Amino acid sequence: MFCRQACRQREYQSRLRAQEAGLSEQELVVARTELDELRDKLYVLECAVDDARRDLAEGDDAHRILGEVLAAADPLFGAPLGEHRST
């Protein structure tokens, strides 16, 4: 299932383009800039998780730490976590 009609439409268009290009289900075409952007976002999240582990071990405020990790994860989902839900 899809969270929105727009997501369903993008999936449909993606499948059509893949068929036209002769790609299998395991192959994906991604623009270099999009891949680099994703890697950057994942690196930020990785650093936030590492910082959170260290801060928790030092006894820092868990609520604040969770907020920082969620803020680092938000760009990966295109919306603040909790606002974008799949159905």
N, C-alpha and C positions, 0 to 999 in steps of 0.2 A: 504494500500500500504506500501511497505517497502523501506527504504532508499538505500539498497544495496541487491544484490543477496545473500550475506552471511547472512544477517539478515533474509531473507526469508527462507533460508536453516535451520538456527537455530530454527526458529518457527516451521517448519515442523518436525524436529527431536524432538523438545520438545513435540509436540502433539502426536507423535508416542510413546514416552516414557510414557507419561501420560496415554495413552490407555493401554499400557502393564501393568502398575502399577494399573490400575483400578481407576484412579483419575477422579473426575468430573471437569468441567470447573472452578469451584470455588476453587479447591484445587491445591496446589503448593508445590513442594519439593525443598527446598533450603538448601544448606550446611550451617552449623552453622557459619563457617568462613566468608562466603559470606554475611550472614545476619549481622554479627557483623561489617564487613567492611562497609556495607551500612549504618548501624546506626551511625558509626563514621563519615562518610561523611556528613550525614544529620545533625549531631550535629555541625560540622564545619560550614555548611551553616546557620544553625539556629543562631549560634553565630555571624556570619558575618552580618546577617540581623538585629539582635539586635543592633550590633555596628553601622550599617548604620542608623538605626532609631535615635539613640542617637546623632550621628554625624550630621545628617541632622537637628535635632532640635537645635543643637548648631551653625548651619550656616556654617558647613564645606563644602568643595568643593564637589559638587554632582558628578562630573565626576570621581574624584578619588574614591569616595565611591562606585559608580557603578562598577568601575574596580575591587575593592576588593570583592564585592559580586559575580561578575561573576567569578573571580578567585576561590572563594570558591565553586562555582557551577560546574566548569569544571570537577572535578573528578567524578561527578555523571553521566556525559554524555560520558565519555571516550575520549572526544576530546574537544578542546576549543569551547565554545559556538559560534555559527555562522558558524563553519566549518562542523558541523554534522546536516544535514537537512533531514527531512522526505519528501517524495514526494507523 
